[in-house]
Every structure is written in structure tokens, then in C-alpha cells.
Amino acid sequence: MNCKTGPLATLTALSLAVLVAGCGDEPPEEAVIAPGDGSQEDVAPPVITLNGNSRIEVVYGAVFEDLGARAIDDVDGEVTVTMEGDLNTMSSGSYRLSYVAIDSAGNPASASREVVVLEDEDLSSSVSRPTNPLIASTFFDGRLCGADYWSMTPQILSAGLGFSDIIGVAEPRLTEDVVRAAGGAWNQDIQCGTDLGDYTSTSIQSQVAQGYIMRTPYGELKDGATGIDGLPIVFSWPVDTRSIDLDDFQVTMNTGDIVRPLAVSSFPNFECNERNTVPIFGEFGNRLPSDHPDTRYPVIVRIVGDLILVGPGGAVVNARGLHWENTTSPYDENNGPRFVGAKLNQLAAGTMEGEGIVGGPAAAWPPNDARALYGDEADFMVRTLSTGGVSPNGVSGVKPTDFERFFRLHAVGEDGSTVVIDRVGETYDVRGGTLRVLGLSDLGQPESPTNPYDDCYDEDLDNQIDIILAGDEAAARSLTFLEVPSLEGGYGAFYNPGGPGRTPFEGVSYTQPGPSDLEPVIIALDDPMRVSFDPDGPPAEEESRTLDVEGVTRQYLLTVPASYSGDEAVPLLFNFHGLGGNARQQLDDSGLSDVAEREGFILVTPQGVDGVWTVTGFPIGNGADDFGFITALIEELAEGYVLDRDRVYATGMSQGGFLSFDLACRFSETFAAIAPVSGVMTPAMTQTCAPARPVPVMQTHGTDDAQIAYTDAQSAVQWWVQFNGVNPTPMSTPLPDTFPDNGTTVDRLVYANDETGVDVVHLRIEGGGHVWPGSDGDSDIDFAQAIWTFLSRYDMYGPVND
């Protein structure tokens, strides 16, 4: 029996009919024996239990995820549940989902859930950017400077509720009474500090507004809370912080409710080598353990917007679709923060790349790396990555001298045994030489008369702590694990900012300490697993290449986007010049290089022999085997790059447009779609053209083209309208006349096929001549982007499912 479980429903306005529970055993073929004496007929239906509440609320525009239901039958055990109902999250209102289960005896059971889609938040609230100018200009600049990545593929490493109620409290200022009412912690016994951060981890709205994109007003919070909750999302690749937005995230609660964050930032992971973590704040839970009947906590955190991650070699990916599932609350025993990464790197001379914040209108944060604290004595660092900001009690900072309080390192000894490194300054003999722990860094500044290591030591409270070592490289390679004993053998435990502080309030529920942990150490001495990324850097460079085809040296320009890493197959677009033209001119006129960089496809701009292409029925040609050249070029590029062979496209100007049509006729199983410009089909081509499938076509032509008559363009379009079986009556849309002085306007005519989705599109440029639109800088549309937008909708099998 093929059994599936799948609580994920669908986007909007889609019929819901999915299996939402597991399967029991195969039903028996004969009558069952019910409990009791003798043989009885099974007349009892299954019992359906909803996962989550019978009434749930969903934010407007959410990707709907239903937690489903379970059905238990006293004879069959667990029974399959089917769900039905219509739901449109783009339309607020109340919807009803039905759940049905039928046991092997045919006894039915049903249950239902009311889903309330809330009003669009944009109608009742506003979103603000960070009010602190340094944060606004620096933390959201997208730059990465030697930023760590923790895997070769992008992942979410953790995304659970951190703490409840203590963020963005709706009060004008923080006092001990305000913190107590919010359920926060207040260090009453310290005398050394003046910063409120020395006393509490609770914050008010104006503090959050300095560093976060924030939606206000919150609206009425649950359980009378005065503040909102924290949920740090830790990625294996660092984040392009320019892409961070409230709509990038949605959270499904254990109740079934779906919510969005009210605030989001990379803060406090502000240094540009640390941007793996995005903290989000919102209505994400309460202070009850996960087994309490009234508990609320997230069970699914999903990326639903265009959040950009940067990985090995500068590879850029959209995190949309990544998700994390969770089954526990931080108010469960020993379920506080833990570590999800430990990576060994060699320390280069000088300050570590990306450390500190220098300049800006606010006070700078100087480097706090190994060199700043330990000078040239430091040789290696084990960078740790935690699920949230960690503290000895939830408020106070970790000090550079705290290695022995919280950590141990494991290494392989000379005899193969485990050597536990647990003392600062002690030399340990391990396989390959010796190692010695100097202390911790990436916390705060070195100790000084003005910066003592006391109860008010100021550290940056981010997700990274570095363990600094001196010793031999071969010895460093023997490291195996980072251990966090956590309360075992007299060790301290780590708390998140919801912890109790030094003097907890009586009757307040605080988050729990983290568990003991053993994290494998990634040896990154040969490959440091770091990436730098400058969003304002130069675009992809074009490389001139040659290819020998049957004794003839052919030339082409190759444009590979900076984001290409080889980890993911990318599309390929051919860009053909016109009669007598050349590849360089075509590349410059088309503007497709910038689009390739932005959209992440490989662009190839070939050179015809003497500026001429051999095209079926075209009166000018030189007999060159251009089809052999193009075929060989695809194979050549496929050997050097990871190409998506289902997404190969062609565009071209004038005779290059003719060639694009010819390729669709001859190689329809190679080219997924074409976009000819000022090029048509010859009579011979129309007579011999025999594609193996409908081919999406976007043809562009000016009505005043003096070289190729507009009526010829209409004929070519009609040929494909007939062959593709599309609606012969187009939908016409006049595009905005953004350059009224250039004498042209653009109409977009779409000949649609509602069944296959394979359309024929014609861009009619009224008053346009024989020119690539926009090559003179006065196009009414971004033509290069328009070409890619059309082509990228298709692969070899039709429309691409987004």
C-alpha cells in the first residue's frame, strides 16, 4: 500500500484534497472480529482528531499549510483522512475545510475546521525602516566580507521560538516595573553599569525601531501581553541583507494559525562576516511547555518571499521554499539554545576580514576578533554558531575568559584516544603536535581599566562565539567535536534572552537553559568556507572564446553571471547578431548581459562567419555550417558548465531573428522558446518548417521597418499561431509611452492557448524601424528584460511551474 502523509495544502484559490494522515495496516479481506465475545459486525466509525484548533486564523496572502487530522478506528487502527474545501487566502473571510475518514467496514466519520483569512495588514498598519541611520545604511547594505557558510547547499539550520513577550513592549521607557509586567528579567544586584542592557533583555518599541523593519501598530496581543516574541532563523549561507523583508517569512503555529513577523532584521549579527541569522519578532507563542493543552509555539517556519542567500563562489540563491519544522517549546525543560555549527579556520595576519563597524554617524563597534584580543599569539579559531544569542543567564554577557565555564574541545590523541581540551593556557599533546586554548573572542573588547571583565561586560550578543587556539596545524586537524556540557560537572548553561537573569522575578516563567551538546568540528583549513559579496561590484564579464568546428575556427562571446557556482543547473540563451553585424555590437545593443547577471543565466553571443548566418531560404549566405556550430557550442558549454538542457533559448536581430525561427523549426527538441527581433520566416522556411512540438514565440517588429516589411512579420506570427493552435484573436495591451518624443509606441498582442499555456506573443512597435529596441536608449520598455521574462516562462515541456 502506497501511503503518504502531507499536511501541506496549497497556495490560493485551489481545491484542497490531500491526504493528511498516515496509513494503518491493509484492511482485512474478511469480516473483522470486534472487541468482546464472539463475532460481531463492525459498526463503530473512526474517531477523527484535528491537528490544531477547529478554528484558525491565517494572514492575508499566506501560503496555506494545514496541519491535517488523524483518524483512529478501534478495529483498523489509523485510517486515512482526506480533506476537501476551497480556500483563497487572497480574499479575507471565513472558509470551511472538511475531513473524512472511512474504515474498512465502510463506517464514515467527518470533522471540519473553520479557516478565517484575516484582512490585509497593509490596510490597517504601516511598515517602517530602521530609524538609526548607521543601521539603515550599513546593516542592510547586502555586503558580505569573509562571511561563513556552513554547508555546500543552502539550508535552514534552526528556526524555533526563542522567547515570548519581552520585545518591543508598548511603553515609552523601560523600568523595573515595566519589565516585570512584560515577564522579563531584571538584574537587581549589579552596580557597575548604566546601560539598560546590563539590567534586562527586554526592549521597547522605539529600541526595536532603530534596527528593524517593523510593522505598527501590533494590534491586540494574546494573553494580555505588552510585547512580542523572538524567533531567530539561522541559515547555512549568509544573507544578502538588502532582500530582508517582512513578507519573506510565515510561521505556522501548533494551533494551525498562520502568522507573519511584525519586525525583522539581521541585528545583532551586524558585522558583515556574520550574517547567517535573521531574527524575526511577532506573535509566535506563549510561556507554556509544549505538552500543556493551551500552549502555543511554531511548528513550521517557511520562507515565502525573495530572501537571497549567498554561498560558495558567490553563488546566489533565492531561499523561497526553505522551511524548518519544530515540535518543542523553549519553555520545555533543558530546551534552550544550542549550537548548530563549529568550524575550524586558520587565522591570517591582521584584523579578521569583516570585523567591526567603522565610521558612520553613530558610535562604531571596533573589531573584537582574535587579533584584537590575543594579538599574534593566535593561530586558529573554532567559530561556533548558535540557534540564538546566548548568555550565562539571559541578560549578562559572555566574557573572553569564559571558555572553561561553558566549553570543551575534543581532539584525537597520538594513540587514537580522545583528548579533552578543557583548560585555558594548558598545552595539550594531540595527534600532529600541540594545541593551547587562549580564550574566547567575537564578544566584546579586550579587558582594560575602562572595560573590566565584570558583571556589566558589554558584548555583541550575536550568534557567533570564537574559541581561539595556538599550536600546530597538524594538531588543529585532529579536532573532532565542540562540547557544551551544560550544567554537567559544574559547568554553566547558556540561556537565550528570555532567561531569568541574575535575580528572576517570582512567579514569572522564563525560558530554559540549553541542553548538553556535542557538535562536530568542520575542518576548514584548506577551504575556509567563507564568501565575500559586493552588491555594487562589477557585472559579469564577457569572455571571448573560440571553437573549432570541422576545421573552421568559430568565435563567440560568453557571459557567465557572478552568481554561477556549478551547484545548480542554469538556463542558456543564444543571442544572434544581424546580417553584417558582429557579436560585440549585438551584445552591447541587446543589453542582455545585465539581465544575465541579474537573472542568473548563461548568455552566449556567437559570431557568424564574415558577419553572415546560413539560414534556410535566405538569399545571402556563405555556406558555413552554422547549425553544426550551434550544436557543437551547446555541447562545449555543457562540458564546462552545469546547463539546464530543458531551458535553452534563442533570440536575435534581423538575420539573427531569421536564424532563431530556423532553429525552432529544425531543433524544437533543443530550443525551448524563441524571441526573434526584426526577423521573419522565409517562404522556404514556412514550407519546410516541421517542429516536433508547439514552440513559444515572441516576435518583435516595427511597423516602419524599411528593410523587412511589417506584413512579413505578421505572416510569420500567423504561421506560429496556426501551428501552435492558439486563439487566433489576440488580447491587445498598449504599453505605457515612456518616451513620447521618440515617435513610437508599443502594443503587446498575446495569442493565448489556455490549455497548453504555449503562447505566441507579438510586440508591435508603432512607428518603429529596423533597430533593436532600446539600443538608442529611448525604448518605451525594458526590452532585454521583456525578452527574458517571456522566454523564462517556458522549458521544453511548456510553462514552468513557479
SELO-488066 format. One record per residue (C-alpha): x, y, z. Coordinates in steps of 0.05 Angstrom, whole numbers, padded with zeros to 5 digits, always signed. Each point is the difference from the previous one (the first is absolute). Layout:
<guvexs>
XYZ ...
</guvexs>
This chain:
<guvexs>
+00000+00000+00000 +00029+00067-00020 -00012+00045+00060 +00014+00074+00000 -00002+00053+00054 -00002+00072-00022 -00028+00057+00041 +00020+00051-00052 -00060+00026-00037 +00007+00053-00053 +00004+00072-00018 -00062+00038-00014 -00067-00018-00031 +00019-00073-00009 -00044-00059+00015 +00026-00036+00062 -00001-00075-00005 +00063-00030+00030 +00016-00056+00047 +00015+00028+00068 +00013-00060+00044 +00039-00064-00001 -00025-00068-00020 -00015-00060+00042 +00005-00072-00019 -00032-00028-00062 -00074-00012+00013 -00019-00073+00010 -00036-00034-00056 -00050-00036+00046 -00045+00024+00056 +00036+00027+00060 -00008-00024+00071 -00021+00059+00044 +00020+00003+00073 -00043-00045+00045 -00023-00071-00005 -00016-00030-00066 -00003+00027-00070 -00033+00068-00008 -00012+00048-00056 +00046+00062+00001 -00048+00059+00005 +00043+00050+00038 +00029+00056-00044 +00071+00026+00008 +00014+00058+00047 +00029+00061-00034 +00045+00047+00039 +00021+00066-00032 +00073+00019+00004 -00007+00071+00025 -00063+00037+00017 -00068-00006-00032 +00002+00075-00015 +00064+00031-00025 +00022+00068-00026 +00044+00009-00061 +00034+00064-00022 -00022+00030-00066 +00039-00027-00060 +00031-00059+00038 +00025-00064-00031 -00051-00044+00035 +00026-00059+00039 -00051-00043+00035 +00022-00043+00058 -00052-00053-00019 -00033-00051+00044 +00007-00071+00025 -00052-00054+00001 +00003-00061+00046 -00047-00059-00008 -00008-00051+00056 +00008-00056-00051 +00043+00027-00056 +00045+00044+00041 +00022+00063-00037 -00043+00016-00061 +00014+00047-00058 -00032+00069+00004 -00018+00040-00062 -00011+00075+00001 -00045+00041-00045 -00019+00072-00007 +00016+00064-00036 +00045+00053+00030 +00025+00066-00029 +00048+00036+00045 -00002+00061-00046 -00072+00011+00021 -00015+00013+00073 -00057-00037+00031 -00021-00066+00031 +00011-00068-00034 -00018-00071+00020 +00045-00061-00009 -00028-00070+00006 +00036-00063+00022 -00027-00068-00015 +00023-00070+00021 -00032-00067-00018 +00021-00065+00033 +00004-00067-00035 -00071-00016+00020 -00025+00062-00036 -00015+00040+00063 +00010+00074-00014 +00022+00056+00047 +00008+00074-00014 +00026+00063+00033 +00009+00071-00022 +00043+00060+00011 -00016+00074-00009 +00056+00040-00032 -00006+00076+00008 +00043+00038-00050 +00015+00067+00033 -00003+00068-00032 +00061+00025-00038 +00047+00029+00053 +00020+00056-00048 -00069+00030+00008 +00006+00009+00076 +00074+00009+00015 +00065+00029-00028 +00070-00026-00009 +00062+00041+00020 +00073-00009-00017 +00054+00004+00054 +00003+00069+00032 +00073-00004+00018 +00038+00028-00061 +00061-00044+00012 -00042-00063+00002 -00042+00021-00059 +00061+00014-00044 +00047-00055+00024 -00039-00060+00025 -00046-00002-00061 +00054+00013-00052 +00004-00073-00024 +00076-00002+00007 +00034-00063+00024 +00074+00000+00021 +00030-00068+00012 -00068-00025+00024 -00005-00072+00023 -00041-00052-00035 -00012-00066+00035 -00020-00048-00056 +00007-00006-00075 -00075+00008-00010 -00046+00052+00031 -00039-00024+00060 -00036+00025+00062 +00040-00025+00059 -00050+00021+00054 -00064+00041+00006 -00036-00009+00066 -00033+00046+00049 +00053+00034+00042 -00042+00036+00053 -00066+00034+00010 -00029+00069+00016 +00063+00041+00015 +00015+00034-00067 -00028+00068-00021 -00040+00012+00062 -00051+00055-00011 +00027+00047+00053 +00038+00066-00007 +00059-00023+00043 +00026-00061+00037 -00005-00005+00075 +00004-00059+00047 -00076+00001+00006 -00010+00000-00076 +00048-00059-00007 -00035-00038+00055 -00068+00011-00033 +00027-00024-00067 +00029-00063+00032 +00072+00019-00010 +00061-00004+00045 +00033+00057+00039 +00069-00006+00031 -00013+00035+00066 +00067-00016+00032 +00049+00035-00047 +00031+00068+00013 +00050+00005-00057 -00039+00021-00061 -00044+00056-00026 -00023-00032-00065 -00069-00032+00006 +00027-00060-00036 +00040-00016+00063 -00065-00007+00038 -00049-00031-00048 -00010-00032-00069 -00070+00030-00005 -00008+00056-00052 -00051+00053-00019 -00027+00016-00069 +00045+00060-00011 +00062-00044+00012 -00024-00053-00049 -00016+00055-00052 +00074+00021+00000 +00024-00065-00031 -00060-00036-00029 -00050+00004-00057 -00063+00005+00042 -00075-00002-00008 -00042+00042+00047 -00048+00001+00034 +00004-00072+00023 -00074-00005+00015 -00025-00035+00062 +00050-00052+00024 -00021-00067+00029 -00005-00015+00074 +00006+00074+00017 +00073+00003-00021 +00034+00068-00006 +00056-00024-00046 +00012-00049-00056 +00042-00063-00007 +00068-00016-00030 +00016-00054-00052 +00071-00002-00029 +00007-00035-00068 +00070-00027-00012 +00021-00014-00072 +00059-00041-00024 +00016+00055-00050 +00005+00074+00017 -00056+00047-00021 +00000+00057-00049 -00030+00048+00050 -00029+00045-00054 -00051-00055-00013 -00026-00005+00072 -00074+00018+00004 -00059-00016+00045 -00035-00037-00056 +00058-00049-00008 -00023-00042+00059 -00062-00036+00026 -00008-00041+00062 -00050-00057+00011 -00018-00010+00073 -00017-00065+00035 -00072+00027+00002 -00001+00003-00076 +00000+00076-00002 +00047+00031-00052 +00033+00065+00018 +00053+00048-00027 +00054+00037+00038 -00010+00071+00026 +00074+00017-00002 +00061-00028-00036 +00075+00016-00006 +00069-00031+00000 +00015+00037+00065 +00037-00016+00045 +00039-00040-00052 +00024+00066-00029 +00072-00013-00019 +00004-00016-00074 +00033-00068+00012 -00057-00024+00045 -00065+00006-00037 -00026-00072+00005 -00057+00017+00048 -00064+00039-00011 -00038+00013+00065 -00075+00010-00009 -00047+00027+00053 -00075-00011+00003 -00057-00038+00033 +00034-00068+00001 -00017-00033+00066 -00012+00002+00074 +00038-00022+00063 -00028-00070+00007 +00036-00066-00012 -00018-00038-00063 -00041-00053+00036 -00048+00052+00031 -00069+00000-00033 +00002+00076-00008 +00071+00005-00027 +00016+00040-00063 +00065-00007-00038 +00023-00003-00073 +00001-00067-00035 +00019+00023-00071 +00041+00061-00019 +00000+00010-00076 +00034+00049-00047 -00054+00024-00047 +00033+00063-00029 +00062+00018-00039 +00052-00007+00055 +00069-00005-00033 +00056-00044+00027 +00073+00001-00024 +00042-00062+00001 +00064-00033-00026 +00033+00040-00056 -00051+00056+00007 -00058-00045-00022 -00065+00038+00011 -00064-00038+00014 -00071+00018+00020 -00018-00032+00066 -00073-00003-00018 -00027-00069+00020 +00051-00015+00054 -00034-00019+00064 +00012-00026+00070 -00046-00045+00041 -00002+00000+00076 -00035-00040+00054 +00022+00034+00065 -00002+00064+00040 +00059+00037+00033 -00041-00005+00064 +00010-00076-00001 +00053-00025+00049 +00072+00009-00026 -00025+00024-00068 +00037+00066-00003 +00051+00021-00052 +00049-00050-00031 +00055+00001-00052 -00010-00018-00073 +00070+00012-00026 +00073-00003+00019 +00053+00016-00053 +00076+00001+00005 +00035+00056-00038 +00072+00024-00005 +00011+00071+00023 +00034+00046-00049 +00042+00059+00020 -00037+00063+00019 -00072+00012+00018 -00047-00053-00025 -00038+00021-00062 -00068+00030+00014 +00011+00013+00074 -00028+00061+00033 -00038+00060-00027 +00042+00060-00017 -00027+00069-00013 -00072+00023-00005 -00040+00051+00040 -00006-00045+00061 +00054-00028+00045 +00041-00052-00037 +00008-00071+00025 +00075-00015-00003 +00026-00069-00019 -00006-00052+00055 +00033-00058-00037 +00059-00044+00020 +00053+00050-00021 -00033+00056+00039 -00001-00042+00064 +00061-00046-00007 +00046+00031-00052 +00049-00042-00039 -00003-00057+00049 -00064-00025-00031 +00006-00053-00055 -00070-00031-00008 -00072+00013+00018 -00059-00046+00009 -00059+00043-00019 -00065-00023+00032 -00070+00014-00026 -00058-00002+00048 -00075-00003-00009 -00007+00068+00035 +00039+00051+00038 +00027-00035+00062 +00012+00026+00070 +00019-00030+00068 -00069+00019+00026 -00039+00034-00055 +00025+00071+00013 +00075+00002+00017 +00054-00007-00052 +00049-00057-00012 +00071+00021+00014 +00064-00018-00038 +00023-00037+00062 -00061-00046+00003 +00026-00058-00042 +00009-00045+00061 -00070+00019+00025 -00038-00024-00062 +00043-00038-00051 +00044-00060-00012 +00035-00022-00064 +00013-00071-00021 +00061-00021-00040 +00034-00065-00021 +00060-00019+00041 +00064-00030-00026 -00026-00070+00018 -00068+00012-00031 -00034+00014+00066 -00043+00062+00014 +00036+00059+00031 -00047+00048+00036 +00025+00072-00003 -00033+00036+00058 +00051+00049+00029 +00024+00068-00024 +00075+00007-00007 +00015-00074+00008 +00039-00034-00056 -00032-00065-00025 +00037-00053-00038 -00044-00026-00056 +00011-00034-00067 +00044+00045-00042 +00029+00044+00056 -00027+00045+00054 -00060+00046+00011 -00014+00053+00052 -00064+00040+00012 +00011+00074+00007 -00073+00019+00014 -00062+00025-00035 -00011+00057-00048 -00054+00032-00043 -00033+00023+00064 +00023+00068+00024 +00064+00040+00006 +00064-00021+00036 +00003+00013+00075 +00024+00068+00021 -00010+00049+00058 -00060+00028-00037 -00025-00068-00023 +00006-00050+00057 -00023-00072-00005 -00055+00012+00052 -00075-00012+00005 -00012+00056-00050 +00049-00023-00054 -00028+00024-00066 -00001-00051-00056 -00034-00001-00067 -00053-00055+00016 +00002-00029-00070 -00002-00074-00021 +00076-00010-00005 +00052-00014+00054 +00071-00016-00021 +00046-00047+00039 +00072+00022-00013 +00059-00048+00000 +00075+00000-00010 +00038-00061-00025 +00018-00043-00060 -00041-00007-00063 +00002-00076+00001 -00023+00002+00072 -00058+00046-00017 -00022-00050-00053 -00009-00051+00056 -00058+00039+00031 -00065-00040-00004 -00055+00030+00043 -00022+00063+00037 -00033-00020+00065 -00048+00042+00042 -00008-00040+00065 -00056+00047+00026 -00008-00009+00075 +00038-00067+00001 +00060-00003+00045 -00007+00071+00025 -00003+00033-00069 -00045+00059-00015 -00058-00001-00048 -00019+00047-00056 -00066+00037-00001 -00034+00040-00054 -00025+00072+00014 -00062-00029+00033 +00041-00028+00057 -00008+00019+00073 +00059+00047+00008 +00038+00003+00066 -00061+00017+00043 -00064-00030-00031 -00068+00027+00019 -00042-00048+00041 -00057-00031-00039 +00028+00016-00069 +00011-00057-00049 +00068+00005-00034 +00031-00039-00057 +00041-00060+00017 +00075-00011-00004 +00028-00034-00061 +00016-00074+00000 +00067-00034-00001 +00026-00001-00071 +00054-00033-00042 +00010+00035-00066 +00048-00028-00054 +00056+00048-00018 +00004+00016-00075 +00074+00002-00020 +00003+00061-00046 +00075+00010-00004 +00007-00016-00074 -00066+00033-00020 -00019+00054+00051 -00074-00005-00020 -00008+00075-00003 -00029+00045-00053 +00004+00074-00016 -00054+00035-00039 -00004+00072-00025 -00070+00015-00027 +00029+00063-00033 +00057-00038-00032 +00012-00006-00075 -00049-00041-00042 +00019-00065-00033 +00058+00007-00049 -00005-00025-00071 +00053-00048-00022 +00020-00008-00073 +00008-00073-00019 +00011-00043-00061 -00024-00069-00021 +00026-00043-00057 -00057-00031-00041 +00022-00046-00056 +00064+00038-00011 -00031+00070+00005 +00016+00044+00060 -00064+00032+00024 -00005+00056+00050 -00050+00019+00054 -00007+00043+00062 -00019-00034+00064 -00034+00036+00059 -00002-00040+00065 -00034+00034+00059 +00040+00010+00064 -00052-00041+00036 +00016-00063-00040 +00030-00053+00047 -00011-00066-00037 -00045-00025+00056 -00064+00011-00039 -00017-00007-00074 -00010+00067-00034 -00036+00020-00065 +00038+00018-00064 -00020+00056-00048 +00028+00008-00071 +00003+00072-00025 +00011+00006-00076 +00023+00063-00036 -00029+00026-00065 +00027-00004-00072 +00068+00032-00004 +00002+00011+00075 +00044-00028+00054 -00006-00032+00069 +00028+00059+00038 -00050+00049-00030 -00057-00048+00011 +00019-00010+00073 +00004+00075+00012 -00064+00017-00037 -00041-00056+00031 +00013+00018+00073 -00006-00074+00016 +00065-00003+00039 -00030+00038+00058 -00061-00044-00001 +00043-00063+00001 +00036+00026+00062 -00065+00019+00034 -00039-00063-00018 +00056-00051+00003 +00001-00030-00069 +00059-00012-00047 +00000+00043-00063 +00037-00020-00063 +00007+00050-00058 +00029-00037-00060 +00036+00032-00060 -00022-00018-00070 +00054-00012-00053 +00011+00068-00033 -00061+00025+00038 -00047-00047-00037 -00044-00058+00022 -00022-00058-00044 -00076-00001+00005 -00051-00042-00038 -00022+00039-00062 +00037+00064+00018 +00030+00031-00064 +00067+00017+00033 +00044-00054+00031 +00070-00028-00002 -00012-00074+00008 +00028-00003+00071 -00028-00056+00042 -00033+00045+00051 -00047-00054+00025 +00060-00045+00013 +00035+00058+00035 -00060+00013+00045 -00009-00073+00017 +00075-00008+00016 -00002+00064+00041 -00055-00027+00044 +00040-00064+00013 +00063+00041+00013 -00035+00043+00051 -00034-00061+00032 +00069-00030+00013 +00024+00062+00037 -00064+00023+00034 -00061-00031+00032 -00054+00017-00050 -00074-00011+00005 -00009-00034-00068 -00075+00009+00005 +00009+00075+00001 +00040+00019-00062 -00026+00062-00036 +00016+00043-00061 -00009+00072-00018 +00031+00041-00056 -00003+00064-00040 -00020+00002-00074 +00035-00060-00033 +00013-00024+00071 -00075+00001+00008 -00008-00042-00064 +00050-00048+00030 -00040-00004+00064 -00062-00020-00039 +00041-00052-00039 +00025-00031+00065 -00071-00006+00026 -00018-00036-00065 +00060-00047-00002 +00018-00009+00074 -00065+00006+00038 +00024-00055+00047 +00060+00043+00018 -00027+00071+00004 -00056+00010+00050 -00023+00068-00025 +00023+00056-00047 -00005+00076-00003 +00018+00026-00071 +00009+00076-00009 -00011+00032-00068 +00007-00069-00031 -00051-00043-00035 -00007-00067-00037 +00020-00009-00073 -00050-00033-00047 +00044-00062-00003 +00000-00003+00076 -00075+00003+00005 -00005-00058-00050 +00050-00046+00035 -00008+00020+00073 -00022-00061+00040 +00009+00009+00075 -00010-00062+00043 -00042+00040+00049 -00032+00069+00010 +00054+00051+00012 -00012+00064+00040 +00017+00061-00044 +00006+00074+00015 +00011+00039-00064 +00016+00075+00001 -00005+00045-00061 -00007+00074-00018 -00056+00022-00045 +00048+00048-00037 +00055-00051-00011 +00029+00019-00068 +00041-00064-00008 -00049-00055+00019 -00073+00016-00012 -00046-00001+00060 -00048-00043-00041 +00054-00055-00001 +00002+00002+00075 -00075-00008+00003 +00005-00060-00046 +00053-00033+00045 -00042+00012+00061 -00062-00030-00034 +00040-00062-00020 +00015-00014+00073 -00070+00019+00022 -00026-00055-00045 +00053-00051+00016 -00004+00009+00076 -00075-00002-00001 -00009+00064+00039 -00059+00047+00001 +00002+00038-00067 -00029+00062+00033 +00054+00033+00042 -00007+00038+00064 +00029+00069-00014 +00032+00042+00055 +00029+00069-00015 +00063+00009+00042 +00016+00067+00034 +00032+00052-00047 +00059+00016+00045 +00038+00037-00055 -00054+00042-00036 +00053+00038-00040 +00028-00062-00035 -00061-00007-00046 -00015-00073+00018 -00049-00037+00043 -00004-00074+00017 -00060-00047-00003 +00005-00069+00030 -00042-00051-00037 -00008-00068+00035 -00027-00060-00039 -00015-00045+00059 -00011-00075+00007 -00037-00009+00065 +00010-00076-00001 +00075-00006-00014 +00022+00069+00023 +00046+00003-00062 -00014+00070-00026 +00020+00040-00061 +00016+00073+00018 +00011+00057-00048 +00029+00067+00022 -00023+00050-00053 +00042+00063+00003 -00042+00054-00033 +00047+00045-00039 +00060-00044+00015 +00055-00013-00050 +00051-00055-00012 +00035+00007+00067 +00007-00038+00065 -00048+00035+00047 +00038+00040+00052 +00068-00002-00035 -00007+00076-00007 -00020+00008+00073 -00072+00021-00014 -00040-00064+00004 -00070+00003+00030 +00014-00067+00034 +00058-00035+00033 +00006-00044-00062 +00056-00046+00024 -00039-00015+00063 -00063-00010-00041 +00034-00053-00042 +00025-00038+00060 -00067+00006+00037 -00034-00033-00059 +00053-00054-00014 +00010-00020+00072 -00074-00017+00007 +00013-00064-00040 +00041-00063-00002 -00003-00057-00050 -00065-00025+00029 -00039+00066+00001 -00011+00052+00054 +00047-00005+00059 -00037-00009+00066 +00021+00055+00048 
</guvexs>
